Amino acid sequence: MKMVLTGLGRLEIQTDDRDMKVSDDALVLTDVLCCAVCRTDAKMWEQGHRDLVFPRVLGHEMVVRDETGKRFMVWPGKSCGVCVFCRTGKENLCEHMKISGFHTDGGFAHKALLPKDSLIPLPDALPSPIACFAEPVGCVINAFEKLPAKTGDRVLVYGGGTMGLITALYALDLGLIPLVIEKNEPKIRKIAPFLSASGISCAKDTHESEFDLIINACADYKAFCQGIAKICKGGHLAFFSGISKNEQIETNLLNLIHYREAVVSGVYGMTRDHMQKALPFMETRAGLLELLIEDTLAPETTPAIMPKVLSGNYLKYILDFSLSNPSAPVSVKTLPSSPGLKPEDLPSQSLCRTVLESIAPVPEDLLPAATPGWMKKPNPWAPWAAWKTWPSAWP
């Protein structure tokens, strides 16, 4: 059984796995035990991407088992191994990166065909649902390796979702003092058990400033701007989460980076080594990570939970394939469709009809400059250098 994204908003449950054949010695056929549903998966479901080819099995935060019964967490990348980034231990920036669940089929299925080099053995004592956090924890470790954190440093984390809370928890383990900013009151109530158990502070805002480290774990560009204003002289800002597009940041605010000699470090994904380093943290903090699981569900429920994941109001959903019910009815979840109204269906004097009837085609001489918005969307899996080659790689 597998859940196949066949188009925007169309996640279909299919039962035919006859095409799962190992034709490459570098690949291994595995059984998927658990797979977390990432917000990136939900965005692919809703928006697609210029490099995403349908049909595709999503899912990259997975735990699998091989034919010998050994369990593995999965680094979702397959790097080229020869580019300058791969040769210098930065394979997360590989110019030819391929991602499971994006370029190739991922973990929303009973079986997954994966690169052998991507499999990282799991200790017997670590539960599979907790091991699904390896990828986000690896991303957090990548962020902190770029920061000169010292015991007692004050860390301001913007965003009280799963990533923000993992960031704060990892900061706590490093002997830092984290403060999480989350403006959504219902979400603060939802994460209260985690905050209470961990001792991490959370607020809707703070009048404090002069923080040593700032980490944005949400896409709100206003939070990013506030982080710049809160940083101390000589402080560091980890540009951790991509921010909402086509917004403006005041140059006066950017000048603060100059005047305070602050350092901004970009953080993108993680390497296989970062995921390996996530193991000790997950073992010692398994009880707290369990509090970040919204629910553990049968995989057949995936189409129904995608809008919830997309909303950002929930924590981590884990698909447990041991809960699968093969006799469950096949379902398809689609995005809401428009009612299909035409201008002539509207009242003759309505503003909507007037606007629709005033829309004219783009003049032929302007077409070359009318670049579609979807072509401007950056690739979330590859560095900017890949842009120079995209026309020849267009599917």
C-alpha positions as CSV (number, residue, x, y, z in Angstrom):
1,M,0.0,0.0,0.0
2,K,1.2,3.5,-0.8
3,M,-0.2,7.0,-0.8
4,V,0.5,8.6,-4.1
5,L,0.3,12.3,-4.9
6,T,-1.2,12.3,-8.3
7,G,-1.8,16.0,-8.6
8,L,-2.3,19.1,-6.5
9,G,-4.5,18.2,-3.6
10,R,-4.9,14.6,-4.7
11,L,-3.4,12.0,-2.4
12,E,-4.6,8.6,-3.5
13,I,-4.2,5.3,-1.6
14,Q,-3.0,2.6,-3.9
15,T,-2.5,-1.1,-3.2
16,D,-0.4,-2.3,-6.1
17,D,3.3,-2.6,-5.2
18,R,4.4,-4.7,-8.1
19,D,6.8,-2.0,-9.4
20,M,9.0,-2.2,-6.3
21,K,12.0,-3.9,-7.8
22,V,15.7,-3.5,-6.9
23,S,17.6,-2.8,-10.1
24,D,20.6,-1.0,-8.6
25,D,23.1,-2.5,-6.2
26,A,23.3,0.9,-4.4
27,L,19.6,0.6,-3.5
28,V,17.8,-1.5,-0.9
29,L,14.2,-2.4,-0.6
30,T,12.9,-1.7,3.0
31,D,9.8,-1.9,5.0
32,V,8.6,1.4,6.3
33,L,7.8,1.2,10.0
34,C,7.0,4.9,10.7
35,C,7.0,8.1,8.8
36,A,6.4,11.6,10.1
37,V,4.3,14.0,8.1
38,C,6.3,17.2,7.6
39,R,4.9,20.6,6.7
40,T,7.0,20.4,3.5
41,D,5.0,17.3,2.5
42,A,1.8,19.3,3.1
43,K,3.1,22.2,1.0
44,M,3.9,19.8,-1.9
45,W,0.4,18.4,-1.6
46,E,-1.1,21.9,-1.8
47,Q,1.3,23.9,-4.0
48,G,3.4,21.3,-5.9
49,H,6.9,22.5,-7.0
50,R,8.6,23.1,-10.3
51,D,10.9,20.1,-9.7
52,L,8.1,17.8,-8.4
53,V,6.9,15.3,-11.0
54,F,3.6,13.5,-10.5
55,P,2.9,10.8,-9.5
56,R,5.1,10.9,-6.3
57,V,5.1,9.1,-3.0
58,L,5.9,11.8,-0.4
59,G,7.5,11.4,3.0
60,H,11.2,11.8,4.1
61,E,11.2,11.6,7.9
62,M,11.1,7.8,8.1
63,V,12.2,4.7,10.0
64,V,12.6,1.6,8.0
65,R,13.6,-2.1,8.4
66,D,15.7,-4.2,6.1
67,E,15.3,-7.9,5.2
68,T,17.5,-8.9,8.2
69,G,15.2,-7.1,10.6
70,K,17.5,-4.2,11.4
71,R,16.0,-0.8,11.9
72,F,17.4,2.4,10.3
73,M,16.6,6.1,10.3
74,V,17.1,7.6,6.8
75,W,19.1,10.5,5.7
76,P,16.7,11.7,2.9
77,G,19.4,12.9,0.5
78,K,21.4,11.3,-2.2
79,S,24.4,13.5,-3.0
80,C,26.7,13.2,-6.0
81,G,29.9,12.8,-3.9
82,V,32.1,14.7,-6.3
83,C,31.1,18.4,-6.3
84,V,33.0,20.9,-4.2
85,F,30.3,20.8,-1.4
86,C,30.4,17.0,-1.2
87,R,34.2,17.0,-1.1
88,T,34.2,19.4,1.8
89,G,31.6,17.7,4.1
90,K,28.7,19.9,3.0
91,E,26.7,17.4,1.0
92,N,23.5,19.1,2.1
93,L,24.5,21.8,-0.4
94,C,25.2,19.3,-3.2
95,E,24.4,20.8,-6.6
96,H,22.9,17.5,-7.8
97,M,21.0,16.5,-4.6
98,K,18.2,14.1,-4.9
99,I,15.7,13.8,-2.1
100,S,13.6,10.8,-1.1
101,G,9.9,11.9,-1.1
102,F,10.6,14.6,-3.6
103,H,12.8,13.5,-6.5
104,T,12.2,9.8,-5.7
105,D,9.4,8.0,-3.9
106,G,9.5,8.3,-0.1
107,G,8.0,6.9,3.1
108,F,4.3,7.3,2.6
109,A,4.2,3.6,1.7
110,H,4.7,0.2,3.2
111,K,7.9,-0.2,1.3
112,A,10.6,2.2,0.2
113,L,13.5,1.8,-2.2
114,L,16.4,3.7,-0.7
115,P,20.1,4.4,-1.2
116,K,22.1,2.0,1.1
117,D,24.4,4.9,2.0
118,S,21.4,6.8,3.5
119,L,20.6,4.2,6.1
120,I,21.8,4.9,9.7
121,P,21.4,2.0,12.2
122,L,19.2,2.6,15.2
123,P,19.8,1.4,18.7
124,D,17.3,-1.2,19.9
125,A,16.0,1.0,22.8
126,L,15.0,4.0,20.7
127,P,11.3,3.7,19.7
128,S,10.6,4.1,16.0
129,P,8.2,7.1,16.4
130,I,10.9,9.0,18.3
131,A,13.5,8.2,15.7
132,C,11.3,10.0,13.1
133,F,12.6,13.2,14.7
134,A,16.1,12.5,13.5
135,E,15.8,14.8,10.4
136,P,14.5,17.9,12.2
137,V,17.0,17.3,15.1
138,G,19.8,17.0,12.5
139,C,18.8,20.4,11.1
140,V,18.9,22.0,14.5
141,I,22.4,20.5,15.1
142,N,23.5,22.0,11.8
143,A,22.3,25.4,13.0
144,F,24.1,25.3,16.3
145,E,27.3,24.1,14.8
146,K,27.4,27.5,13.0
147,L,26.9,29.4,16.3
148,P,29.7,30.2,18.8
149,A,27.4,29.2,21.7
150,K,28.8,29.5,25.2
151,T,27.3,28.2,28.5
152,G,24.8,30.7,29.8
153,D,24.2,32.5,26.5
154,R,20.7,33.8,26.0
155,V,18.9,32.3,23.0
156,L,15.7,33.8,21.4
157,V,13.8,31.3,19.3
158,Y,10.9,32.6,17.2
159,G,8.2,30.0,16.6
160,G,6.6,27.5,19.0
161,G,6.0,24.7,16.5
162,T,7.9,21.4,16.5
163,M,11.1,22.9,15.0
164,G,11.2,25.8,17.4
165,L,10.7,23.6,20.5
166,I,13.3,21.1,19.4
167,T,15.7,24.1,18.9
168,A,15.0,25.4,22.4
169,L,15.4,21.9,23.9
170,Y,18.7,21.4,22.1
171,A,19.8,24.8,23.3
172,L,19.0,23.8,26.9
173,D,21.1,20.7,26.5
174,L,24.0,22.9,25.5
175,G,23.7,24.9,28.7
176,L,22.1,27.9,27.1
177,I,19.0,29.8,28.3
178,P,16.3,29.7,25.6
179,L,13.2,31.8,25.3
180,V,10.5,30.8,22.8
181,I,8.3,33.5,21.2
182,E,5.0,32.2,20.0
183,K,2.1,34.6,19.2
184,N,-0.6,32.0,18.8
185,E,-2.4,31.6,22.2
186,P,-4.1,28.2,21.3
187,K,-0.7,26.9,20.3
188,I,0.9,28.0,23.6
189,R,-1.8,26.1,25.4
190,K,-1.2,23.0,23.2
191,I,2.6,23.0,23.9
192,A,2.1,23.7,27.7
193,P,2.8,20.1,28.7
194,F,6.2,20.2,26.9
195,L,7.1,23.6,28.3
196,S,6.2,22.4,31.8
197,A,8.2,19.2,31.5
198,S,11.2,20.8,29.9
199,G,11.3,24.0,31.9
200,I,11.6,26.1,28.7
201,S,10.1,29.6,28.9
202,C,7.6,30.8,26.3
203,A,6.0,34.2,25.7
204,K,3.9,36.0,23.1
205,D,6.5,38.8,23.1
206,T,9.3,40.2,25.1
207,H,10.6,43.6,25.9
208,E,14.1,42.2,26.6
209,S,16.8,42.6,24.1
210,E,20.6,42.0,23.8
211,F,20.2,38.3,23.1
212,D,23.4,36.5,22.3
213,L,21.8,34.2,19.7
214,I,18.7,34.5,17.6
215,I,17.1,31.7,15.7
216,N,14.0,32.1,13.5
217,A,12.1,28.8,13.4
218,C,9.0,30.2,11.6
219,A,8.4,31.8,8.2
220,D,7.1,35.1,9.5
221,Y,9.3,37.8,8.1
222,K,8.2,40.1,11.0
223,A,9.7,37.7,13.5
224,F,12.9,37.8,11.5
225,C,13.0,41.6,11.6
226,Q,12.3,41.5,15.4
227,G,15.1,39.1,15.8
228,I,17.6,41.6,14.2
229,A,16.4,44.3,16.6
230,K,16.9,42.0,19.6
231,I,20.4,40.9,18.9
232,C,23.3,42.1,21.0
233,K,26.6,43.6,19.8
234,G,28.7,40.8,18.3
235,G,25.7,38.5,18.5
236,H,24.7,35.8,16.0
237,L,21.5,35.2,14.1
238,A,20.8,31.7,12.5
239,F,18.7,32.2,9.4
240,F,17.1,28.8,10.1
241,S,13.6,28.9,8.5
242,G,12.9,30.4,5.1
243,I,10.7,33.4,5.4
244,S,7.6,34.4,3.5
245,K,8.3,35.7,0.0
246,N,8.1,39.1,-1.6
247,E,8.2,41.0,1.7
248,Q,10.3,44.1,2.5
249,I,12.8,44.6,5.2
250,E,13.7,48.2,6.2
251,T,17.3,49.1,5.4
252,N,17.5,50.9,8.8
253,L,16.9,47.5,10.4
254,L,19.6,45.9,8.3
255,N,22.0,48.6,9.3
256,L,21.8,47.3,12.9
257,I,23.7,44.2,11.6
258,H,26.5,46.6,10.5
259,Y,26.5,48.8,13.7
260,R,26.4,45.9,16.1
261,E,28.8,43.7,14.1
262,A,26.3,41.0,14.2
263,V,26.8,37.8,12.2
264,V,24.0,36.2,10.2
265,S,24.5,32.5,9.3
266,G,22.4,30.7,6.7
267,V,21.2,27.2,7.7
268,Y,20.0,24.8,5.2
269,G,19.0,21.2,5.9
270,M,21.6,18.8,7.4
271,T,24.2,16.2,6.4
272,R,24.2,12.5,7.2
273,D,26.7,13.3,10.0
274,H,24.2,15.7,11.6
275,M,21.6,12.9,11.7
276,Q,24.1,10.6,13.2
277,K,24.8,13.2,15.9
278,A,21.1,13.4,16.6
279,L,21.0,9.9,18.1
280,P,22.4,10.6,21.6
281,F,20.1,13.6,21.9
282,M,17.0,11.6,20.9
283,E,17.9,8.8,23.3
284,T,18.3,11.0,26.3
285,R,15.3,13.3,25.4
286,A,12.9,10.6,24.1
287,G,10.3,11.4,26.8
288,L,10.2,15.1,25.9
289,L,10.2,14.4,22.2
290,E,7.2,12.2,22.7
291,L,5.3,15.2,23.9
292,L,5.8,16.8,20.5
293,I,3.8,14.0,18.8
294,E,0.4,15.2,18.0
295,D,-0.9,11.7,17.2
296,T,0.3,8.4,15.9
297,L,-2.1,7.3,13.1
298,A,-2.7,4.6,10.6
299,P,-1.3,5.6,7.2
300,E,-4.8,5.5,5.6
301,T,-5.6,8.7,7.5
302,T,-2.9,10.7,5.7
303,P,-5.2,12.4,3.1
304,A,-7.4,13.7,5.9
305,I,-4.7,15.2,8.0
306,M,-2.8,17.1,5.3
307,P,-4.9,20.3,5.8
308,K,-4.1,20.2,9.5
309,V,-0.4,19.8,8.9
310,L,-0.5,22.7,6.4
311,S,-2.2,25.0,9.0
312,G,0.8,24.9,11.3
313,N,-1.4,24.7,14.3
314,Y,-0.5,21.1,15.2
315,L,2.6,19.3,16.3
316,K,4.1,16.2,14.7
317,Y,1.8,13.5,13.1
318,I,3.5,10.1,12.9
319,L,2.2,7.4,10.5
320,D,2.6,3.9,12.0
321,F,2.4,1.2,9.4
322,S,1.7,-1.5,12.0
323,L,-1.7,0.2,12.4
324,S,-2.6,-0.1,8.7
325,N,-5.9,-1.6,7.8
326,P,-5.6,-3.2,4.3
327,S,-9.4,-3.5,4.0
328,A,-9.9,0.2,4.6
329,P,-11.7,1.9,1.7
330,V,-9.5,3.7,-0.8
331,S,-9.9,7.5,-0.4
332,V,-8.8,10.6,-2.2
333,K,-8.4,14.0,-0.5
334,T,-8.6,17.0,-2.8
335,L,-8.3,20.7,-2.4
336,P,-11.5,22.7,-2.3
337,S,-12.6,23.5,-5.9
338,S,-14.0,26.8,-7.2
339,P,-17.8,26.8,-8.0
340,G,-17.0,27.5,-11.7
341,L,-18.9,30.7,-12.0
342,K,-18.6,32.7,-15.2
343,P,-18.9,36.5,-15.5
344,E,-22.3,36.2,-17.1
345,D,-23.6,34.3,-14.1
346,L,-23.1,37.4,-11.9
347,P,-25.4,40.4,-11.6
348,S,-24.7,42.9,-14.5
349,Q,-23.9,45.7,-12.1
350,S,-21.7,43.7,-9.7
351,L,-18.2,44.9,-9.0
352,C,-16.9,41.3,-9.4
353,R,-18.3,41.0,-12.9
354,T,-17.0,44.5,-13.9
355,V,-13.5,43.5,-12.8
356,L,-13.6,40.1,-14.6
357,E,-14.8,41.7,-17.8
358,S,-12.1,44.3,-17.7
359,I,-9.3,41.7,-17.6
360,A,-7.4,41.7,-21.0
361,P,-4.7,39.3,-22.3
362,V,-1.1,40.3,-21.9
363,P,0.1,42.1,-25.1
364,E,2.3,40.0,-27.3
365,D,5.3,42.4,-26.9
366,L,5.1,42.0,-23.1
367,L,4.9,38.2,-22.9
368,P,8.7,37.7,-22.7
369,A,8.8,39.8,-19.5
370,A,5.7,38.2,-17.9
371,T,7.6,35.5,-16.0
372,P,5.1,33.1,-14.3
373,G,5.3,33.3,-10.5
374,W,5.8,29.6,-10.1
375,M,9.1,29.8,-12.0
376,K,10.4,32.3,-9.4
377,K,9.9,29.9,-6.5
378,P,13.3,28.8,-5.1
379,N,14.1,25.1,-5.0
380,P,13.9,24.0,-1.4
381,W,16.3,21.1,-2.0
382,A,19.2,22.6,-4.0
383,P,21.5,25.6,-3.6
384,W,21.1,28.7,-5.7
385,A,23.9,27.6,-8.0
386,A,21.6,25.1,-9.5
387,W,19.5,27.9,-11.1
388,K,21.9,28.3,-13.9
389,T,21.1,24.7,-15.1
390,W,17.4,24.5,-14.6
391,P,16.2,25.0,-18.2
392,S,18.0,21.9,-19.4
393,A,16.7,19.8,-16.5
394,W,13.1,20.8,-16.9
395,P,11.0,17.6,-16.8
